[in-house]
Every structure is written in structure tokens, then in C-alpha cells.
Amino acid sequence: MPSPSPCQNGSHPTAPKRAIQNDPQFAEDARPDSPGLGRKAPSTSISIDPQTGAVGNFGTKGFPDALNELDDRRITEIKPLIPPQILMEDIPLSITAAATVSRARREIEHVLHGPDDRLVVIVGPCSVHDVEAAKEYSRRLKKYAEAASEDLCIIMRVYFEKPRTTVGWKGLINDPFLDGSFQINKGLRKARGLLVDLNEDGIPCAVEFLDTISPQYVGDLVSWGAIGARTTESQVHRELASGLSCPVGFKNGTDGNIQIAVDALRAANREHYFLSVTKQGLSAIVHTAGNPACHVILRGGASGPNYEEQYVAAAAAQLERAKLPAKVMVDLSHGNSSKQYARQVVVAEDVARQLAEVDTGDAILGVMIESHINEGRQDIPPAGPGALKYGVSITDACISWEATVNVLDGLRDGVRRRRERKGGKNA
């Protein structure tokens, strides 16, 4: 990859647009015999003076080639990425895993659209950095999920990509060895391998879709997906959601704005045409059908929490006005816990009360919980990832497994009391 040429004051020259348009070499770009379309490129190079930015013909020697100055100037390296289809053949979806995904997607859609009166629970670590710890957590969760299946539809949170406010570890796919080596191909392999293992064990999985390419590698193994607060307003993520095969939750904005999430649902419900890649890794134009299995996630914001009944009622009313299902999911963490992980317990208690006692409980389709084997969080120590404490998050702080069980028990009780209030199943 060509290196950018330095210039005075450390800035890079930018050729005047007019100069490029008027140059006879550029004027022929639209002709069918232009370079790249069959005509031999001129022997005289088009160059930019690094001092003045002037464009001109400088012969085969002299200033850097103009194209090198105009393209990829800030790219230092490009590596090949494994095509999705190859990874999917190397780590295939089994019949057992496929059944897990299909069942969970169907159950979530039934909760969203009415036939199922259970509560969807997205629960697990803020992010996965240790595959073995994730598997241990899943074994505990499976045992509980089987016992609570009459009341809770439990999906394990298995997040491989993390949005960062500034910089930091971006997740298992981006940096699987937590050492700044950014071996993304190996990260994709680790992520897909874990999802296959969990689904084969009967644990449905939830992820956040942070970019528009990684879904091609893992989308067939995902039962529920999230679009985060920072990306809900993004057109490309709304387009992506319109073509995803799983239910998708859109979080309200970081400022607490609900309308952008409602707008996102309306957009994701519609068909779109956009740029993407195929399973073979080729650029393509995708036409989607729209995704009717989308919903809003209340996660609080800069203006404060929004899990209490007045906020749930307001969100449901906004959804009704938009002619969308008046169902919301409540994120117990983030803005709703004021970023104090232990307060997730308090938020859960209020949600359980709403389920049991007030009509807003009818609009709550589920909750999200940040939970791990052990509570709190940790930074990667100077000694390296080998010195990390087992079962402790390295991103957002989480409640412990023991606290998680208490929260889930309270939510189960809320679901049962909601049934009694409404005269439903098991009343």
C-alpha cells in the first residue's frame, strides 16, 4: 500500500477539484476507451506537487503519482478476510443447533405479537472474552432456563462486538487474543465455534450487530439481535435489520430519545436496497423484504432512567400511534441503572412489580440483564490477559450468577402474577 507523502506543517496536499476536472487526462474518464476499460494507460503520469497541490504531467519521474495521492492515503495495511461461506463450511450449523435457533426465534416472535405470555430474558456477560467461562455460564443458564421455561424465554447474551465511546477493546471478533494483534479471521472462527457449541447444547444466543459484514458469518446462529443506542439512528443498521432473519431490538438513543427507535422500527419494517457482501465475500446489491419482528428497547439515557411505568406507557403510546406492536423490552443496565451494575436488581424489582400490578406490565415483552459468573469488572492487567480473573467482565460491570438467579426468580413471580391479574394461563 503506498505511503502518503509528507508536506509542510504535517498536512497532506489536496488537489483542487477544478484542476482535476480540467486536466485532459481526467476529462476522458467517461469515455469507453478510458484506462481500465480497454485503452492503454498513458505513459505520462499524472502527478501532484506535494508542496502546492498543483496537478500536472511530470513525466515518468518526479512527484508521486496522482492516484496514489488521492486513494488509500491513510490505509497502512490490508489483509485478506476469509469468505463467510468457507467459515460456514469449516464450522457448519448442525441439525440440533438449527432447531435451537428456529425454536427460539419463533418463541420470541410469539411473545412480541401476542400468543405467548412469557417474558423474554436476554441475559449474560456484557461481552465474551473467555470462551471457557462463557460455556460454564451457559451450563448454569441452561439448567435454570429448563426449570423456568413456563414463565421465561431465556436467551443467552453472547456479544462479540463492543461499541466504544472513544477507544478500547472492541470485542472477541476484532481482537480475540486481547493483545492488540487484531487477528480478525481467528476472531470470527472463535465466535462461530462458540455459537455452534452453545446452540447444539440447546442455548439460544443473542448478539449485537455492530457492523454490516459480520452477520454473514454468524447470522444463522443468532436467535435475537440488538442494534445499540449509538447505531439505532444509522441508516445502514436499519437497512441491515430489515434483512435479518431473527427478531431485532432497537435501543433508544444515548440521550434517552425514544422516537429514533420508533423511526428505526418503521424503517426496518420496510424493504430496502443497499450495498453488502455475499456469502462468497463478493460485493453485492441486496434487496430485503423488511423485518416485522422488531421492537424498542428502553435503556435510559443522559436524561435519566426510563424503565418506570410512566415511561413504559409513553413508549407504548408512541408505538401505537406509529401502528407498531406496543411492546417494549427493558434494559436493566446502562442508563436505567445509572451505570451502577448492582442497581440492575432494583430495576428488575420495579419491572416485576409492573408485570404483577399495573397495565404497563402488559407492554413489557422482555428484559436485558448484564450478568456473569462473578460480579464487577476488570481491566486487562499489565501482565497480560493470562492474569485476568476468571468469570469477571472486562467491559461493563455485571451482577454475579447468584444475584442473577434472584433477579430471574423475581421476574418469574411477576409473570405468574400478571397471568393471575389477566386471568391467563396457570391463573
C-alpha positions in Angstrom: 0.0 0.0 0.0 1.6 3.3 -1.0 2.7 5.6 1.8 1.4 9.2 1.9 3.9 11.9 1.1 4.7 14.4 3.8 4.3 18.1 3.2 4.8 21.3 5.1 3.2 21.7 8.6 2.5 17.9 8.6 -0.6 18.3 6.4 -1.4 16.4 3.2 -2.0 18.2 -0.1 -5.4 18.2 -1.6 -5.6 18.8 -5.4 -8.1 21.5 -6.4 -11.2 19.9 -7.8 -11.2 22.3 -10.7 -7.6 21.3 -11.6 -8.5 17.6 -11.8 -11.7 18.3 -13.8 -9.9 20.4 -16.4 -6.9 18.1 -16.8 -7.2 16.4 -20.2 -6.1 13.0 -18.7 -9.1 13.2 -16.3 -11.5 14.6 -18.9 -11.5 11.2 -20.7 -12.7 9.2 -17.7 -16.2 8.9 -19.1 -15.1 7.6 -22.5 -15.4 3.8 -23.1 -11.8 3.7 -24.1 -10.6 5.1 -20.8 -7.9 3.3 -18.8 -9.3 0.3 -17.1 -11.9 -0.2 -19.8 -9.6 -1.4 -22.5 -7.5 1.6 -23.5 -3.8 1.5 -22.7 -2.9 4.0 -19.9 -0.9 7.0 -21.0 2.9 6.7 -20.5 2.9 10.1 -18.9 2.0 10.0 -15.2 -0.5 12.5 -13.6 1.1 13.9 -10.5 0.6 16.2 -7.6 3.1 18.7 -6.3 3.3 17.9 -2.6 4.1 21.5 -1.8 1.4 23.3 -3.8 -1.2 20.6 -4.6 -0.9 21.5 -8.2 -1.8 18.8 -10.7 0.2 18.3 -13.9 2.1 16.0 -16.2 5.5 15.4 -14.8 6.8 12.6 -17.0 7.7 9.2 -15.6 9.9 10.7 -12.9 9.2 13.4 -10.4 6.4 13.9 -7.9 4.3 11.0 -6.6 1.6 9.6 -8.9 -1.7 11.4 -8.5 -3.8 8.2 -8.0 -1.5 7.3 -5.0 -2.1 10.7 -3.6 -5.9 10.5 -4.0 -6.7 7.0 -2.8 -6.0 4.9 0.3 -3.7 7.7 1.7 -4.4 6.8 5.3 -4.5 3.0 4.9 -1.4 1.3 6.3 -2.3 -2.3 5.6 -5.0 -4.5 4.0 -5.2 -8.2 4.8 -7.5 -10.9 3.2 -10.7 -11.8 5.1 -12.0 -15.3 5.0 -15.2 -15.5 2.9 -18.3 -16.3 5.0 -19.1 -19.5 3.1 -15.7 -21.0 3.8 -16.1 -20.4 7.5 -19.6 -21.8 7.5 -18.4 -24.9 5.8 -15.5 -25.3 8.2 -17.8 -24.8 11.2 -21.2 -25.9 10.0 -24.6 -25.5 11.5 -25.8 -28.8 12.8 -29.5 -30.0 12.8 -29.6 -29.7 16.6 -28.2 -26.2 16.6 -30.6 -25.2 13.8 -33.5 -26.5 15.8 -32.5 -24.4 18.8 -32.3 -21.2 16.7 -35.6 -21.8 14.9 -37.4 -22.6 18.1 -36.2 -19.5 19.9 -36.9 -17.1 17.1 -40.4 -18.4 16.8 -41.0 -18.1 20.6 -39.7 -14.5 20.7 -41.9 -13.5 17.8 -44.9 -15.1 19.6 -44.2 -13.1 22.7 -43.8 -9.9 20.6 -47.1 -10.5 18.7 -49.2 -11.9 21.4 -49.8 -15.7 21.6 -47.0 -16.3 24.2 -47.4 -14.5 27.6 -43.9 -15.4 28.9 -41.1 -12.8 29.4 -38.1 -12.8 27.0 -34.9 -12.6 29.0 -31.6 -11.6 27.3 -29.1 -12.4 29.9 -25.3 -13.0 30.0 -21.9 -11.2 30.1 -21.6 -7.7 28.8 -19.1 -9.2 26.3 -17.4 -12.6 25.7 -13.7 -12.6 26.2 -13.2 -16.1 27.6 -14.8 -18.9 25.7 -14.5 -21.4 28.5 -16.1 -19.0 31.0 -18.9 -18.4 28.5 -19.5 -22.1 28.3 -19.6 -22.5 32.1 -22.1 -19.7 32.3 -24.2 -21.3 29.6 -24.4 -24.6 31.5 -25.7 -22.8 34.6 -28.1 -20.8 32.5 -29.4 -23.9 30.7 -30.3 -25.6 34.0 -32.2 -22.6 35.1 -33.9 -22.0 31.8 -35.3 -25.5 31.7 -36.8 -25.1 35.1 -38.3 -21.7 34.3 -39.4 -22.4 30.7 -43.1 -22.0 31.6 -42.6 -18.4 32.6 -39.4 -17.1 30.9 -38.0 -17.4 27.4 -34.3 -17.2 28.2 -31.7 -16.3 25.5 -28.0 -16.0 26.4 -26.3 -12.8 25.7 -23.2 -13.7 23.6 -21.7 -10.3 22.5 -18.6 -10.4 20.3 -18.5 -6.8 19.2 -18.4 -3.8 21.5 -19.0 -0.1 20.5 -16.6 2.2 22.3 -17.2 5.8 23.2 -13.6 6.6 22.3 -11.1 3.7 22.1 -10.7 0.3 23.9 -11.1 -3.4 23.3 -13.7 -3.9 20.6 -14.6 -7.5 21.2 -13.6 -11.1 20.6 -14.0 -10.8 16.8 -11.8 -7.7 16.5 -9.1 -8.8 18.9 -9.6 -12.4 20.0 -6.4 -12.7 22.0 -6.8 -9.4 23.9 -3.3 -8.3 22.9 -3.7 -5.8 20.1 -2.9 -8.3 17.4 -6.3 -7.9 15.8 -6.4 -11.4 14.3 -10.0 -10.9 13.0 -10.1 -14.1 10.9 -9.4 -16.1 14.1 -11.9 -14.0 16.0 -14.6 -14.9 13.5 -13.7 -18.5 13.9 -13.8 -18.4 17.7 -17.1 -16.6 17.6 -18.8 -19.0 15.2 -17.4 -22.0 17.0 -18.8 -20.8 20.3 -22.2 -20.1 18.9 -22.3 -23.6 17.3 -21.4 -25.2 20.6 -24.0 -23.2 22.6 -26.8 -23.8 20.2 -26.0 -27.5 20.0 -26.3 -27.6 23.8 -29.8 -26.0 23.5 -28.8 -22.5 24.5 -30.2 -19.8 22.0 -27.9 -16.8 21.6 -28.3 -13.1 21.3 -25.7 -10.7 19.8 -25.3 -7.0 19.0 -24.9 -6.3 15.3 -22.2 -3.6 15.3 -21.1 -3.8 11.6 -22.9 -4.9 8.5 -20.4 -7.7 7.4 -20.1 -9.9 10.5 -23.8 -11.1 10.3 -22.9 -13.0 7.1 -20.5 -15.1 9.3 -22.8 -15.8 12.3 -26.3 -14.7 11.5 -27.6 -18.3 11.0 -26.7 -19.0 14.7 -28.4 -15.9 16.2 -31.9 -16.1 17.8 -32.2 -12.4 18.6 -30.1 -9.3 17.7 -29.7 -5.9 19.1 -28.9 -2.6 17.4 -27.2 -0.4 20.0 -28.0 3.1 21.2 -25.2 4.6 19.2 -26.3 2.9 15.9 -30.1 2.9 16.1 -30.2 6.2 14.1 -27.8 4.7 11.5 -29.4 4.1 8.1 -27.2 1.2 7.3 -28.1 -0.6 10.5 -31.8 0.0 9.9 -31.3 -1.5 6.4 -29.4 -4.4 7.9 -32.2 -5.1 10.4 -34.7 -5.2 7.5 -33.0 -8.2 6.1 -32.0 -10.1 9.2 -33.7 -13.5 9.8 -34.0 -13.0 13.6 -36.1 -10.6 15.8 -34.2 -7.4 16.4 -34.4 -4.9 19.3 -33.5 -1.2 18.7 -32.3 0.7 21.7 -33.4 4.3 22.4 -30.7 6.9 21.8 -28.0 7.7 24.3 -29.9 10.9 25.1 -32.9 8.9 26.0 -34.8 9.7 22.8 -37.5 7.1 22.1 -38.6 8.5 18.8 -35.4 7.5 16.9 -36.0 3.9 18.0 -39.7 4.1 16.8 -38.4 5.5 13.5 -35.9 2.7 13.2 -38.7 0.1 13.6 -40.7 1.8 10.9 -37.7 1.8 8.6 -36.7 -1.8 9.4 -40.2 -3.0 8.6 -39.8 -1.8 5.0 -37.9 -3.2 2.1 -34.6 -1.7 1.2 -31.9 -1.9 -1.5 -28.3 -1.4 -0.2 -24.7 -2.5 -0.6 -23.5 -5.6 1.1 -21.4 -8.7 0.6 -22.5 -12.2 -0.4 -21.6 -15.5 1.5 -18.8 -15.8 -1.1 -17.4 -12.4 0.1 -18.3 -10.5 -3.1 -19.7 -7.0 -3.2 -23.4 -7.1 -4.0 -26.7 -5.1 -4.0 -29.1 -6.6 -1.5 -32.9 -6.3 -1.7 -34.6 -7.0 1.6 -38.3 -7.8 2.4 -38.5 -5.9 5.7 -38.5 -7.3 9.2 -41.8 -7.3 11.2 -40.1 -8.8 14.3 -38.5 -5.6 15.6 -39.1 -3.9 18.9 -37.9 -1.0 21.1 -35.5 -1.4 24.0 -35.7 1.1 26.8 -32.2 1.6 28.1 -32.3 5.0 29.8 -30.1 7.8 28.7 -28.5 11.1 29.5 -31.8 12.4 30.7 -32.1 9.5 33.2 -33.8 6.1 33.5 -36.9 5.2 31.5 -38.0 1.9 33.0 -40.7 3.2 35.3 -44.3 2.8 34.4 -44.9 6.3 33.0 -42.0 5.8 30.5 -43.2 2.4 29.5 -46.7 3.8 29.0 -45.4 6.7 26.9 -43.3 4.4 24.7 -46.3 2.0 24.2 -48.4 5.0 23.2 -45.8 6.2 20.7 -45.6 2.7 19.2 -49.4 2.6 18.9 -49.5 5.9 17.1 -46.9 4.5 14.7 -49.1 1.4 14.1 -46.4 -0.8 15.6 -46.7 -3.5 18.3 -47.0 -1.7 21.6 -44.4 -3.9 23.3 -41.0 -2.9 24.7 -38.0 -4.6 26.3 -36.4 -3.0 29.4 -32.6 -3.0 29.7 -31.9 -3.2 33.4 -28.4 -1.9 32.9 -26.8 1.2 31.2 -28.8 4.4 31.7 -31.6 2.6 33.6 -29.1 1.5 36.3 -27.3 4.9 36.1 -24.3 2.7 35.1 -24.2 1.1 38.6 -24.4 -2.6 37.9 -25.8 -3.5 41.3 -28.9 -1.3 40.6 -30.0 -3.8 37.9 -31.6 -5.6 40.9 -33.6 -2.5 41.8 -34.8 -2.0 38.2 -35.8 -5.7 38.0 -37.9 -5.3 41.1 -39.8 -2.4 39.5 -40.3 -4.4 36.3 -41.6 -7.4 38.2 -44.0 -5.0 40.1 -45.3 -3.6 36.8 -45.8 -7.1 35.5 -47.8 -8.1 38.6 -49.8 -5.0 39.4 -50.3 -2.4 36.5 -51.3 -2.3 32.9 -47.9 -1.1 31.7 -46.7 -4.6 32.6 -48.7 -5.9 29.6 -46.5 -3.8 27.3 -43.2 -5.3 28.7 -42.2 -8.2 26.4 -38.8 -8.8 28.0 -35.7 -7.6 29.8 -31.9 -7.4 29.3 -29.5 -8.3 32.1 -25.7 -7.9 32.2 -24.6 -10.9 34.3 -21.5 -13.0 34.7 -20.2 -15.8 36.9 -18.7 -13.2 39.2 -19.7 -9.6 39.8 -18.0 -6.4 38.8 -15.5 -5.7 36.0 -11.7 -5.7 35.5 -9.2 -4.1 33.2 -6.6 -6.2 31.3 -3.6 -6.2 33.7 -0.1 -5.2 32.7 0.9 -8.8 32.9 -1.5 -9.6 30.0 -4.7 -11.5 29.6 -3.4 -14.6 31.3 -3.6 -12.7 34.6 -7.3 -11.9 34.3 -9.7 -13.1 37.0 -11.9 -15.9 35.8 -15.6 -15.1 35.1 -15.3 -11.4 35.5 -16.3 -8.9 32.7 -13.6 -6.8 31.0 -16.2 -4.3 29.7 -19.3 -3.2 31.6 -19.7 -4.5 35.2 -22.1 -7.4 35.7 -24.1 -8.8 38.5 -23.0 -12.2 39.8 -24.7 -15.5 38.9 -26.2 -15.7 42.4 -27.7 -12.3 42.1 -28.9 -13.2 38.6 -30.9 -16.2 39.9 -32.6 -13.9 42.4 -33.5 -11.4 39.7 -34.8 -14.2 37.5 -36.9 -15.6 40.3 -38.5 -12.2 40.9 -39.3 -11.9 37.2 -40.9 -15.3 37.2 -43.1 -14.3 40.0 -44.1 -11.2 38.2 -45.0 -13.2 35.1 -47.2 -15.5 37.2 -48.9 -12.7 38.9 -49.6 -11.0 35.6 -51.3 -14.1 34.4 -53.4 -14.1 37.6 -54.2 -10.4 37.0 -55.3 -11.1 33.5 -56.9 -14.5 34.1 -54.5 -16.2 31.8 -52.6 -19.5 31.7 -52.0 -21.1 35.1 -54.1 -18.5 36.8 
